[in-house]
Amino acid sequence: MKRSSKNVFPLKIDELEQLMKSEFDKSPDLSFSKYEHQNKKIAVFFIPYQVQPDRVENLLLTPLLESKEEWSNTAILNKIPLNSGKEYQQMDEILPGLIAGKVMIYIEDEAAVVSYDFLNKEKRSLEGAETESVVIGPKIAFTESLVTNLNVIRWNIRTPDLAIEEITIGKRAPREVRLIYLKSLANDTDVDTMRQRLNELDVDNVEDSNVLMQYIEDDSASIFPQFHTTELPDRTSYAILKGKIAVLMENSPSALIAPSTFFSFFESTEDLYMRWNSGSPLRFIRFMSMFISVVLTPMYVAAVTFHYEIIPTQLLISIGQSRAGVPFPPVFEALFLELMIELLREAGARLPTKVGQTIGIVGGVVVGTAAVQAGITSNILIIFITISALASFTAPSYQMGTSIRLLRFPMIVLAGILGLIGIMFGLCMLIIHLLKMTSLGRPYLSPIYPIRFEDLNKALYRLPQNFQYKRFISLSLKDSIRFSKRNAKEKKDIDE
C-alpha cells in the first residue's frame, strides 16, 4: 500500500475515489460510497470488517443524510454527538486511521477529511488463568483486548490517582501500549525510564508484551527475566499498589511489571491471601526447590564420578548395583535423562490438553522403565532427576521456572568435568551474574544486595499484616508508609 504525506485537499469526490483506490492497490477491502445532500457531494469510506456497521448506520449516516442542514466539516463535528471526531489533512494520517477502524467523511472541496472511531474489537470473555494457577483468590485472567484489561485494572484500583499513559510503538504495524502507575507513589525516575524506553523503541512491530520485554529489559543476554509478566489482573493491581509500574499492550493477554527482583518471581498471589504463618513456609519451599533443582542432579554426578567418600556406604552399594550394567559415565547418563524430561514436558505442553496429560504420564513411565531395563541408566538417577524436575515446577513464574531448568545442563557438565569444584565454580559465576543484573536500573538481588533489613519480610518471608506498615524501601517510593504502626497495634472491643 502506497502512502503520501502531502496535503492533497481540496479534491473532487471522483478524484478522491481514484486516489484511495490507488492507495489500496490490489485490495478490495475499502468501501467508498458517494452521496448528494443539499447540492453537496459527500463521500463516506471505511474498511467494512474493521467497523461496527450498526453504529455507523444509526449514529453517523442517518443523522448525516436525513438532516436538512447544509453540511460542512465544522457543522459535522459540532452537530453529530460523537466525541471521537477529528479532522485529517494528510494521507499518512488517513490510511492508518482506516486500518484502525475509523470512518472517513469528505465533503467535496473541503480542506480536510472528518473521521469518527467505530472500531469493531473482537475479544474473548474473561476466563481463568492458564499459566498461573491459583487456589485462593480471584481466578480471572487478562484477555487480548486492551479496553477489557484496562477496565479490570480500573475496577480493582478505583482512584483518580491511577495514571494511565498512552504510547504507540511499532512503525509498520503500530500497537497501543499503556503505562500504568500511581502518581503519588511510583518513583519518578522509574516512570521516566520506562517511558523513555517505550518512546525510543524503533522497530517495525512488536507482537506481544513478552516480545516487548525483550526489547526494553536491562540485559537481553541474560537467561533470567528482568521484568515480571503475568496474566492475573489482581497480581498486576497488587504490584501497582506497591509502587511498581505496569505495562499493558493491545492484543496481548499479559502485563509487564517493573522493576522486578529475583525474589519477586517466587511470590504468588496466594501468599497474600493466605495467613502469614502458612504463606511464609510455602515461599521458603519455593526458594529451597529452586536450589534443589539446580544442584541435586549435578551433586549426584559429582559424587558418583569423583567423590565416592561423601556417599554413605549402604547407599554407595545400592548405587553401584544399579549402575553395574550402565555403559555410560554419569554425566552422559544425567544429560540423557534431563533431555528426556524436557522432551516430555515440551510435547505435553504442545499437544491438546487431554492428550498432553496422557503423553506426560504414560511417556514418563514407559521411557523410565524401558531405560532402566535396557541398562541405559540407573533407577536411582531417575529418582534424582524426577525430584529436580518437580522442584523446578514450583516456581510461580513460567519464565523463571524455564530459566532454572536450563541452568541444570551447564551445572551437570561442570560437575562431570570438575566434580564439586565445578559445582562451586558454577554457583559462584551464577551469583556474580545475579549481583551485576538490574531491573529498570535497580539491583536484581534487592533486598539482599544491597542489604535492606526492612524489606526482608516482603521478599523472603511474610509477617502479619499489622507489622507490614512500610512499603518496599528499596524502590525509593514517594510514600514509604502504608499505615500507622501505633494504630495498627491497638485493638478494641465494641464496648470500649
C-alpha positions as CSV (number, residue, x, y, z in Angstrom):
1,M,0.0,0.0,0.0
2,K,1.5,3.3,-1.1
3,R,1.5,6.3,1.2
4,S,1.8,10.0,0.7
5,S,2.5,12.7,3.4
6,K,1.2,15.6,1.2
7,N,-1.9,17.6,1.8
8,V,-3.9,16.8,-1.4
9,F,-7.1,18.6,-0.4
10,P,-9.3,20.2,-1.6
11,L,-10.4,17.5,-4.1
12,K,-13.4,16.4,-6.2
13,I,-15.1,13.3,-5.0
14,D,-14.2,11.3,-8.1
15,E,-10.5,12.3,-7.7
16,L,-10.6,11.2,-4.0
17,E,-12.1,7.9,-5.0
18,Q,-9.4,7.2,-7.6
19,L,-6.7,8.3,-5.1
20,M,-8.0,6.0,-2.4
21,K,-8.2,3.1,-4.8
22,S,-4.7,3.7,-5.9
23,E,-3.5,3.7,-2.3
24,F,-5.3,0.4,-1.6
25,D,-3.9,-1.1,-4.8
26,K,-5.0,-4.7,-5.4
27,S,-7.0,-4.7,-2.1
28,P,-10.8,-5.0,-2.3
29,D,-11.2,-4.0,1.4
30,L,-12.2,-0.4,1.0
31,S,-15.9,0.6,0.9
32,F,-16.3,4.0,-0.8
33,S,-19.8,5.4,-1.0
34,K,-20.9,8.7,-2.6
35,Y,-24.0,10.7,-1.7
36,E,-25.5,14.0,-2.6
37,H,-27.1,16.2,0.1
38,Q,-28.3,19.8,-0.2
39,N,-26.5,20.2,-3.5
40,K,-23.2,19.0,-2.0
41,K,-21.4,15.7,-2.8
42,I,-20.4,13.7,0.2
43,A,-18.1,10.6,0.3
44,V,-18.1,8.1,3.2
45,F,-15.4,5.5,3.1
46,F,-14.1,2.8,5.5
47,I,-13.0,-0.8,5.8
48,P,-16.2,-2.8,6.5
49,Y,-14.8,-5.6,8.7
50,Q,-12.9,-3.0,10.9
51,V,-16.0,-1.1,11.9
52,Q,-19.4,-1.7,13.7
53,P,-21.9,-1.4,10.8
54,D,-25.0,-0.9,13.0
55,R,-23.3,2.0,14.9
56,V,-22.1,3.6,11.6
57,E,-25.7,3.4,10.2
58,N,-27.5,4.7,13.3
59,L,-25.1,7.2,14.7
60,L,-23.5,8.6,11.6
61,L,-25.2,8.0,8.2
62,T,-28.7,8.5,9.4
63,P,-28.1,11.9,11.1
64,L,-25.9,13.0,8.2
65,L,-28.3,12.2,5.3
66,E,-31.6,12.9,6.9
67,S,-30.8,16.4,8.2
68,K,-31.9,19.5,6.4
69,E,-28.8,21.3,7.3
70,E,-26.1,22.2,4.8
71,W,-23.1,20.3,6.0
72,S,-19.5,21.4,6.4
73,N,-16.6,19.9,8.4
74,T,-17.3,22.3,11.3
75,A,-21.0,21.6,11.2
76,I,-20.5,17.8,11.3
77,L,-18.1,18.0,14.2
78,N,-20.5,20.2,16.2
79,K,-23.8,18.5,15.3
80,I,-23.0,14.8,15.3
81,P,-22.7,13.9,19.1
82,L,-19.7,11.7,19.0
83,N,-16.6,12.6,20.9
84,S,-14.1,10.8,18.6
85,G,-14.4,13.3,15.7
86,K,-11.2,14.6,14.2
87,E,-10.0,16.3,11.0
88,Y,-7.2,14.8,8.9
89,Q,-5.5,16.5,6.0
90,Q,-2.7,14.2,5.0
91,M,-2.8,10.7,3.5
92,D,-0.3,9.3,6.0
93,E,-2.9,10.1,8.7
94,I,-6.0,8.9,6.8
95,L,-4.6,5.5,5.8
96,P,-3.6,4.3,9.3
97,G,-7.0,5.7,10.6
98,L,-8.9,3.5,8.1
99,I,-6.9,0.4,9.2
100,A,-7.6,1.4,12.9
101,G,-11.4,1.2,12.3
102,K,-12.2,4.9,11.6
103,V,-15.0,6.0,9.2
104,M,-14.0,8.9,7.0
105,I,-16.4,11.6,5.7
106,Y,-15.4,14.0,3.0
107,I,-17.4,17.0,1.7
108,E,-16.4,18.0,-1.8
109,D,-13.9,20.9,-1.9
110,E,-13.3,20.9,1.8
111,A,-9.7,21.2,3.1
112,A,-9.8,18.1,5.3
113,V,-11.5,14.8,6.0
114,V,-13.6,14.2,9.1
115,S,-13.1,10.9,10.9
116,Y,-15.0,9.0,13.6
117,D,-13.9,5.9,15.5
118,F,-16.1,2.9,15.1
119,L,-13.5,0.1,15.6
120,N,-15.0,-3.4,15.8
121,K,-12.9,-5.0,18.5
122,E,-13.1,-8.8,18.6
123,K,-12.5,-10.1,22.1
124,R,-13.0,-13.2,24.2
125,S,-14.7,-13.1,27.6
126,L,-12.8,-13.1,30.9
127,E,-11.6,-16.6,31.8
128,G,-9.4,-18.4,34.3
129,A,-5.6,-18.1,34.1
130,E,-3.8,-20.9,32.1
131,T,-0.2,-20.4,33.1
132,E,-0.6,-19.1,36.7
133,S,-2.9,-21.4,38.6
134,V,-4.2,-20.2,41.9
135,V,-6.3,-21.9,44.6
136,I,-7.2,-18.9,46.7
137,G,-8.1,-15.5,45.3
138,P,-9.5,-14.1,42.0
139,K,-9.3,-16.5,39.1
140,I,-9.9,-14.2,36.1
141,A,-7.1,-13.5,33.6
142,F,-6.3,-10.8,31.1
143,T,-7.6,-11.0,27.5
144,E,-6.3,-9.8,24.2
145,S,-8.5,-6.7,24.4
146,L,-6.7,-3.6,25.9
147,V,-10.0,-2.0,26.7
148,T,-11.2,-5.0,28.7
149,N,-7.8,-5.2,30.6
150,L,-7.9,-1.5,31.5
151,N,-11.5,-1.9,32.7
152,V,-10.4,-4.7,35.1
153,I,-7.5,-2.7,36.4
154,R,-9.7,0.4,36.9
155,W,-12.2,-1.8,38.7
156,N,-9.5,-3.1,41.1
157,I,-7.9,0.3,41.7
158,R,-10.7,2.8,41.9
159,T,-8.8,6.0,42.5
160,P,-8.2,9.2,40.4
161,D,-4.5,8.8,41.5
162,L,-4.1,6.0,38.9
163,A,-2.2,7.3,35.9
164,I,-2.6,5.6,32.5
165,E,-0.4,7.0,29.7
166,E,-1.0,6.1,26.1
167,I,2.1,5.2,24.0
168,T,2.2,3.8,20.4
169,I,5.0,1.5,19.4
170,G,5.9,0.0,16.0
171,K,6.4,1.8,12.7
172,R,4.8,-0.6,10.2
173,A,2.3,-2.2,12.5
174,P,1.6,0.2,15.3
175,R,0.3,-1.1,18.7
176,E,-1.2,0.8,21.6
177,V,0.6,0.5,24.9
178,R,-0.5,1.8,28.3
179,L,1.9,2.8,31.0
180,I,0.1,2.4,34.4
181,Y,1.2,3.6,37.8
182,L,0.1,5.6,40.9
183,K,1.1,9.2,40.6
184,S,1.5,9.8,44.4
185,L,3.5,6.6,44.9
186,A,5.7,5.4,42.0
187,N,9.2,6.6,41.7
188,D,9.5,9.3,39.1
189,T,12.9,8.0,37.8
190,D,11.4,4.6,37.2
191,V,8.4,6.0,35.4
192,D,10.7,8.3,33.2
193,T,13.0,5.4,32.4
194,M,10.2,3.1,31.3
195,R,8.5,5.9,29.3
196,Q,11.8,6.7,27.6
197,R,12.5,3.1,26.7
198,L,9.0,2.7,25.2
199,N,9.1,6.0,23.3
200,E,12.6,5.3,21.9
201,L,11.8,1.8,20.7
202,D,12.5,1.9,16.9
203,V,11.1,-1.3,15.5
204,D,8.7,-2.3,12.7
205,N,6.3,-4.2,15.0
206,V,6.1,-5.8,18.5
207,E,4.0,-8.9,18.5
208,D,3.3,-9.3,22.3
209,S,4.2,-7.9,25.7
210,N,6.7,-10.8,26.1
211,V,8.5,-9.7,23.0
212,L,8.3,-6.1,24.2
213,M,10.0,-7.1,27.4
214,Q,13.0,-8.5,25.4
215,Y,13.4,-5.1,23.7
216,I,13.4,-2.9,26.8
217,E,14.9,-5.1,29.5
218,D,18.3,-4.2,31.0
219,D,20.3,-7.2,29.9
220,S,18.9,-9.1,26.9
221,A,21.7,-11.6,27.0
222,S,20.8,-12.9,30.5
223,I,18.9,-16.1,30.9
224,F,16.9,-14.6,33.7
225,P,13.8,-12.5,33.1
226,Q,14.2,-8.9,34.4
227,F,10.5,-7.9,34.1
228,H,7.7,-9.9,35.5
229,T,5.0,-11.0,33.1
230,T,1.6,-12.0,34.5
231,E,-1.9,-12.8,33.2
232,L,-3.5,-12.1,36.5
233,P,-5.2,-8.7,36.9
234,D,-5.1,-8.9,40.8
235,R,-1.3,-9.5,40.7
236,T,-0.9,-6.5,38.4
237,S,-3.1,-4.4,40.7
238,Y,-1.2,-5.5,43.8
239,A,2.1,-4.5,42.1
240,I,0.8,-1.1,41.1
241,L,-0.4,-0.5,44.7
242,K,3.1,-1.4,45.9
243,G,4.5,1.4,43.8
244,K,5.6,-0.6,40.8
245,I,4.9,0.2,37.1
246,A,2.7,-2.0,34.8
247,V,2.6,-2.0,31.0
248,L,-0.4,-3.3,29.1
249,M,-0.3,-3.9,25.3
250,E,-3.1,-4.3,22.7
251,N,-3.6,-7.9,21.6
252,S,-1.5,-9.3,24.5
253,P,-3.1,-11.2,27.4
254,S,-0.3,-10.4,29.9
255,A,1.1,-7.4,31.7
256,L,4.7,-6.4,32.4
257,I,5.6,-5.4,35.9
258,A,8.8,-3.4,36.7
259,P,11.1,-3.1,38.5
260,S,11.2,-6.7,39.5
261,T,13.7,-8.5,41.7
262,F,14.9,-12.1,41.6
263,F,12.8,-12.9,44.7
264,S,9.6,-11.5,43.3
265,F,9.4,-14.3,40.7
266,F,8.9,-16.7,43.6
267,E,6.0,-14.8,45.1
268,S,2.4,-16.0,44.5
269,T,-0.8,-14.1,45.0
270,E,-1.8,-16.9,47.3
271,D,0.9,-15.7,49.7
272,L,-1.1,-12.6,50.2
273,Y,-4.5,-14.3,50.6
274,M,-3.2,-17.0,53.0
275,R,-2.3,-16.5,56.6
276,W,1.3,-15.3,57.1
277,N,2.3,-18.5,59.0
278,S,1.1,-20.6,56.1
279,G,2.4,-18.3,53.3
280,S,5.9,-17.9,54.6
281,P,6.7,-21.7,54.7
282,L,5.3,-22.1,51.2
283,R,7.5,-19.3,49.9
284,F,10.5,-20.9,51.7
285,I,9.7,-24.2,50.0
286,R,9.9,-22.5,46.6
287,F,13.3,-21.0,47.3
288,M,14.6,-24.4,48.6
289,S,13.1,-26.1,45.5
290,M,14.9,-23.7,43.2
291,F,18.2,-24.6,44.9
292,I,17.4,-28.3,44.8
293,S,16.6,-28.2,41.1
294,V,19.9,-26.5,40.2
295,V,22.3,-28.6,42.3
296,L,20.7,-32.0,43.1
297,T,21.5,-33.8,39.8
298,P,25.0,-32.2,39.5
299,M,25.7,-33.3,43.1
300,Y,24.9,-36.9,42.1
301,V,27.1,-36.7,39.0
302,A,30.0,-35.2,41.0
303,A,29.7,-37.7,43.9
304,V,29.5,-40.8,41.6
305,T,32.2,-39.6,39.3
306,F,34.8,-38.1,41.7
307,H,33.7,-38.2,45.4
308,Y,32.7,-41.7,46.5
309,E,33.8,-40.9,50.0
310,I,30.9,-38.5,50.7
311,I,28.3,-41.2,49.9
312,P,27.1,-43.4,52.8
313,T,28.3,-47.0,52.5
314,Q,24.8,-48.6,52.2
315,L,23.7,-46.0,49.5
316,L,27.0,-46.4,47.7
317,I,26.4,-50.2,47.5
318,S,22.9,-49.5,46.0
319,I,24.2,-47.0,43.5
320,G,27.0,-49.5,42.5
321,Q,24.4,-52.3,41.9
322,S,22.1,-50.0,39.9
323,R,24.9,-48.8,37.7
324,A,26.6,-52.2,37.2
325,G,25.1,-52.6,33.8
326,V,25.2,-49.0,32.6
327,P,27.9,-48.4,29.9
328,F,27.9,-44.6,30.1
329,P,29.6,-42.3,32.5
330,P,27.2,-40.5,35.0
331,V,27.4,-37.1,33.2
332,F,26.1,-38.6,29.9
333,E,23.5,-40.6,31.8
334,A,22.2,-37.5,33.6
335,L,22.1,-35.3,30.4
336,F,20.2,-38.1,28.6
337,L,17.5,-38.3,31.3
338,E,17.3,-34.5,31.6
339,L,16.8,-34.2,27.9
340,M,14.1,-36.9,28.0
341,I,12.3,-34.9,30.8
342,E,12.4,-31.7,28.7
343,L,11.1,-33.5,25.6
344,L,8.2,-35.0,27.5
345,R,7.4,-31.6,29.1
346,E,7.5,-29.8,25.7
347,A,5.4,-32.5,24.0
348,G,2.8,-32.3,26.8
349,A,2.7,-28.5,26.5
350,R,2.2,-28.5,22.7
351,L,-0.4,-31.3,22.4
352,P,-4.1,-30.8,23.2
353,T,-4.7,-30.8,26.9
354,K,-6.1,-34.3,27.4
355,V,-3.6,-35.9,25.0
356,G,-0.7,-33.9,26.6
357,Q,-1.5,-35.2,30.1
358,T,-1.6,-38.8,28.9
359,I,1.7,-38.4,27.0
360,G,3.3,-36.9,30.1
361,I,2.3,-39.7,32.4
362,V,2.5,-42.7,30.1
363,G,5.6,-41.4,28.4
364,G,7.4,-40.8,31.6
365,V,6.6,-44.3,33.0
366,V,7.4,-46.1,29.7
367,V,10.6,-44.3,29.0
368,G,11.9,-44.5,32.5
369,T,11.1,-48.2,32.9
370,A,12.5,-49.1,29.4
371,A,15.7,-47.1,30.1
372,V,16.4,-48.9,33.3
373,Q,15.6,-52.4,31.9
374,A,17.8,-51.7,28.8
375,G,20.7,-50.7,31.1
376,I,20.9,-47.2,29.7
377,T,20.5,-45.5,33.1
378,S,20.2,-46.4,36.8
379,N,16.9,-46.3,38.7
380,I,18.5,-44.1,41.5
381,L,19.4,-41.4,39.0
382,I,15.7,-41.4,37.8
383,I,14.7,-40.6,41.3
384,F,17.1,-37.6,41.5
385,I,16.0,-36.4,38.0
386,T,12.4,-36.6,39.0
387,I,12.9,-34.6,42.2
388,S,14.8,-31.9,40.3
389,A,12.1,-31.6,37.7
390,L,9.3,-31.4,40.3
391,A,11.3,-28.7,42.2
392,S,11.6,-26.6,39.1
393,F,7.8,-26.6,38.6
394,T,7.2,-25.0,42.0
395,A,8.2,-21.5,40.6
396,P,5.0,-19.4,40.1
397,S,6.6,-17.7,37.1
398,Y,6.8,-19.9,34.0
399,Q,9.8,-17.9,32.6
400,M,11.8,-18.2,35.8
401,G,11.0,-22.0,36.0
402,T,12.3,-22.4,32.5
403,S,15.5,-20.5,33.3
404,I,16.1,-22.7,36.3
405,R,15.6,-25.9,34.3
406,L,18.1,-24.7,31.6
407,L,20.7,-23.9,34.3
408,R,20.9,-27.6,35.2
409,F,22.5,-28.6,31.9
410,P,25.7,-26.5,32.3
411,M,25.9,-27.4,36.0
412,I,25.8,-31.1,35.2
413,V,28.6,-30.6,32.6
414,L,30.7,-28.7,35.2
415,A,30.1,-31.5,37.8
416,G,31.1,-34.2,35.3
417,I,34.3,-32.4,34.4
418,L,35.5,-30.9,37.8
419,G,33.2,-32.5,40.4
420,L,32.3,-30.4,43.4
421,I,34.8,-27.8,42.4
422,G,32.9,-27.4,39.1
423,I,29.6,-27.0,41.0
424,M,31.1,-24.3,43.3
425,F,32.5,-22.6,40.2
426,G,29.1,-22.6,38.5
427,L,27.3,-21.3,41.6
428,C,29.9,-18.5,42.1
429,M,29.5,-17.4,38.4
430,L,25.7,-17.5,38.8
431,I,25.8,-15.3,41.9
432,I,28.2,-12.9,40.3
433,H,25.9,-12.6,37.3
434,L,22.9,-12.0,39.6
435,L,24.8,-9.4,41.5
436,K,25.5,-7.5,38.3
437,M,22.0,-7.6,37.0
438,T,19.4,-4.8,37.3
439,S,15.7,-4.3,36.5
440,L,14.8,-0.9,35.3
441,G,18.2,0.2,36.8
442,R,17.5,-1.2,40.2
443,P,19.5,-4.1,41.8
444,Y,18.1,-7.5,40.8
445,L,19.0,-9.2,44.1
446,S,17.4,-6.4,46.3
447,P,16.9,-6.5,49.3
448,I,19.8,-9.0,49.8
449,Y,22.2,-6.8,47.7
450,P,22.3,-4.0,48.7
451,I,21.1,-5.2,52.1
452,R,17.8,-3.7,53.3
453,F,16.7,-5.4,56.5
454,E,13.3,-3.6,56.5
455,D,12.5,-5.3,53.2
456,L,13.4,-8.9,54.0
457,N,9.9,-9.6,55.4
458,K,8.4,-8.7,52.0
459,A,10.8,-10.6,49.8
460,L,11.9,-13.8,51.7
461,Y,9.1,-14.3,54.2
462,R,5.8,-12.7,55.4
463,L,4.8,-11.2,58.7
464,P,1.3,-10.5,60.0
465,Q,-0.4,-7.6,58.1
466,N,-0.3,-5.2,61.1
467,F,3.6,-5.5,61.0
468,Q,3.9,-4.6,57.4
469,Y,3.3,-0.8,57.8
470,K,6.2,0.1,55.4
471,R,6.4,-0.3,51.7
472,F,9.4,-1.7,49.8
473,I,12.2,0.7,50.9
474,S,14.4,-0.4,48.0
475,L,12.0,1.1,45.4
476,S,12.6,4.7,46.8
477,L,8.9,5.4,46.6
478,K,7.3,8.9,47.2
479,D,5.4,7.5,50.3
480,S,7.0,4.6,52.1
481,I,4.4,4.3,54.9
482,R,1.3,2.2,54.4
483,F,-0.4,2.9,57.7
484,S,0.3,4.0,61.2
485,K,2.3,1.4,63.2
486,R,0.9,2.6,66.5
487,N,-2.8,2.5,65.4
488,A,-2.3,-1.0,63.8
489,K,-1.5,-2.5,67.2
490,E,-4.5,-1.0,69.0
491,K,-7.4,-3.5,69.2
492,K,-10.6,-2.5,71.0
493,D,-13.8,-4.4,71.6
494,I,-17.0,-2.8,70.6
495,D,-17.9,-1.8,74.2
496,E,-14.6,0.0,74.8
